Amino acid sequence: MPPSSPGDERTSRPPLLEIVIPARNEEGRLPGGLLQLCAKLARMPFPSRVIVVDNNSTDGTAEIVRTWPAGRVPVRLVACATPGKGAAVRAGLLATSAPFVGFCDADMATDLDAVDSALGLLLSGERVVIGSRAHAGSVVENRHSKVRELGAFGFRALAAALVPGVSDTQCGFKFFDGVLARDVAAGLRTPGFAFDVELLARCAARGAKVLEIPVNWHDMPGSRFSPARHSLGILLEMGRIWLRLRLRSRPRAAVGPAWEPPLDPVGYP
C-alpha cells in the first residue's frame, strides 16, 4: 500500500479551524470565493474545513458544493430552511466542532490575509476577533449610495447602544473560540440582517471582549440590501434584540420561542 500524502494526513485529522459561508442563490459568486478561501487555508500549517450553508437557494448553489473537488481543505454542505443570513450562520456555527471557528461572506469582500491575524489572536487567548471597516488601519473601497451610507450611520448608532465599544458590527468577517461560538449560536434568535449585533452582544454578556482588527475591504456588486424595503424590518429586529437582552436573566419561558418568524430574509451582501 502506498504511503499517505501530506494532503491525506491533513484531511484525516480534526480541523483546527472551520469557516462558515452562508449562501443564498450564490452560484455566480460562490465558486470564486471558495477557490480563494480553500487556497488560503491550504497554505496554512494545520487542518481546516469550510462549511457552506445553503439557505433555501433556488439556483445551483447546493450543487456547486456537492460537486466541489476533494482537496486539502474539505468543503461540507449544510442546509438551512429558515430564511435569513442570521439563521444560516447559526446553522453553520452549530455544525462546527473545531477549537476555532469563523464566518465570512461568499463574495470574499474582506481580504483573506486577515485570517492570519484573527487566528493568531485566537491562539494567544482572545475569544472574539472581528474585522472592522471603521478601524484606523483598514483600507475600504466603498461604492454605496448616500442614502445607504446614511442608513448605515443610523444603524451603527443603534448597534453601539447594544454592543458598546464595537465600531463595526456588520463586517462579514468574524472569528471565535469554538466553544463560545456554539454556545452563543444555540441561543441566537435573530434570523436577518441584525443578527451580528445579537451574536456579539451575547458574547460580551459571557465576558468575552470583542477585539476589532483592520481589514482590506472591497465593496462587491450584487448586494440585495435595500434601505427602502428593509429599514423598518431592521429597526424591529433591533428592538427585539434589545428586549431579549433585557429579559435574558428571566426564565426561558418568559422570552418566547427559540425562533421567531423572520421579518425579512435580508442580510446577504
N, C-alpha and C positions, 0 to 999 in steps of 0.2 A: 504494500500500500504506500503511495507517495506521501511524503511529509506534507503537513498542512502549511498553507501560505500564511504570511502575516495578516492578510485580509481575513482569512478564515478564523484566525485566533481572535482578532478584534471583534468579529460579529458573534463569536461563541461566548464572549464574556458579557456580563451585565453592563449596560451603559452607565457611564458616569454622568452623562448629560443627555436629557431629552428635550427637544424643542418642538412645540406645538404650532401648527399653522392652521388657523381657522379659514375655511374656504367655502364660499357660496358662489357658484357659477364662475369659476376661475380658470376655465380651460385655456383661456388666452394667456394669462399671466403665470399660472402655476408651473408649467414646465421650466421656464427660465428661472423662476425663483427657486425651485427645487434643485436645479443644476448648480446654482450659486451656493446654496446652503450646504448641499452634500459635498461639494468641492471644498468648501471652507472646513467643514467638520472632518473630512478625510485627512486633512493636513495636520490635525491636532493629535497629540500623542496619547489618546485614550479612546475607549469605545463610546460611541454616541448613537442616538437614534432620532429620527424625525417622525412625528405623528401628524398626519393631515386629517383634520376633522371636516368631513363633508356635511355642510349644513343645508340639507334639502336642495341640493343643486339639481337643476333641470337640464344641464348640459353634460359634457363629458368629464367633469372634474373627478368623479369617483373612478372612472375607468383609467384615467391617467395614473392615478396612484396604484390601482390594482395591477397595472401592467408595467409599473416602473421597474427597470432592470435591477437585479440584485447587485450589490456592491459593498464597499467598505462601510457604508452608512445605511443601515436598514431604514426603509420607509414604510410606515404602517398606516392603514386606513381605519378611521373610526367614524361611525355615522352618528349624527345628531339631528333628530327630527324637530326639536324645538327651534323656531327661527330666532335669529339674532346672534351677533358676534359674541356677546357675553355667554350665551348658552353654549356656543361651540367651544369657547376657551375653557369653560367649566368642564365640559365633557372630555376635552383633551387633557387637562391637568389631572382629572380623576383617573385617566387611563395610564398615567405615568407611574413609574416605580423607581426612578433614578434618584441619587442623592441630590442632584441639582437639575432644575427644570426651568424652562422659559417659553415665551411665545413671541412670534413675530408675524408680520403680515406677508401675504403671498406675493405682494409686489416688491418686497425687499427694499422698501424706501429708505430704511436705515442701513448704512454701510456695515457689512458684517465684520469689519475689523473690531467693532465694539464688543463682539463675543469674547475676545481675548480679555479685554478689560473687565467685563462683567464676571466671567468665570474666575479670574484671578482674585477679584474682591470676594466672591463667594467662598473660595478656598481659604481666604485669610480670615473668614469668620463673619462677613456680612451676610444678612439673611434676605434682603430685598435690594436689588440693583436695577434701576430703570434708566432708559435713555431719556434725555431731556433736550428738546429743541431750544429751551429757554436758557440752557447753561451757557455761561460766558465763552466756553471753549468750543461750542457747537458751530458747525457750518451748515446753514439751512438755505436750501433753494425753495422758495415759496411762490407759487403762481396762483394762490387763492384770490377770489374776488374780495372787494372791500366789504361787501355785505357779510361774507363768510368770516372774514377777519374780525368784524365787529361782534358777530355771534360767538366766535371763539374767545374773545375778550370777556364777554359776559359769562360764558361757561367757566372760564378759569377763575373768575371771582366767586362763583358758587362753589366750585370744587375746593377752593382754598379754605372755605368755611368747614368743609368736611374732612379734608386732609391737610391740615396746617403745615406749612413749610415745604410743600411739594409744588414746584413751579409748572410742571407739565405732566398732568396725569394721563394724557391721551396719546402720547407717542407709543406706537405699536411695537415696543421692544422692551420686554420686562423679563427679569430672571430672579429666581427664588431658591432658597433652601427647599428641597423637595417635600420634606415632611410638613413644613409650614404651608406650602402652596396647596397641597392636597387637603390639609385640614381646613384652610380658608375656603377653597373651592367648594367643599361639601356644603358650606352654608351660604354660598353666593346665590343671590336671588334676582339679580338684575340681568335680563337677557339681552338688552340693547346697548346703545352707544355708551351710556354712563357706567357700564359695569366696572371699568377700570377704577373709578372712584370708590365704589363699594369694596372692590378687591384690596386696594391699598389701605383704605380705612380699617378694614378688618385685620390686615397685617399689623398696622400700627396699634390696634387695640390689643393685640397679643404681645406687645412690647418690642416689635421689630422696627428698627429705624429704616426709613426709605431713603436710600442713597441714590442721588441722581448723577449720571455721568454724561460727558459730552458725546455727541454723535455727529456724523456727517449724514444729513437727511436730504433726500431729493423728493420733491413733490411729483407724484406719479399720476398720469392720466387715468381716467376711469372711475373716479370717485362716485359713489352712489348717494352721498350725503347732500341733502337739500335743506338750506335754512328755512325755506317757506314750509316744506312738508314736515320737517322733523323737530323744529324748535319746541313746539308745545309738548310733544311726547318726551323730549329730553328733560324739560322742566318738571314734568310729572314724575319721571324716573328719579330725578334728583330729590324731589320731595319725599318719595317713597324711601329712598336710601336714608335720608335724614331721620325719618320716623323709625326705620328699622334699627338704626344705630342708637337712637334714644331708648328704644324698647328692648335692647339686646339682653339686659340684665333680668328681664321678666321671664316667667315660664314660657316655654316654647309655644304652647297653645295660644298664648296671648298675641303672638305676632303673625299669625296667619299660616297659610300653607307653605310648603317648601318651595314651590314655584308658583308665580303669578303669571297670568296670560300676558305675553309681550305686548307693549303698546305699539310697537312698530319694529319689524326686523331690520333695524338700522345698526350701523356700527362698522361696516366694512369700508376700507379705504377706497 
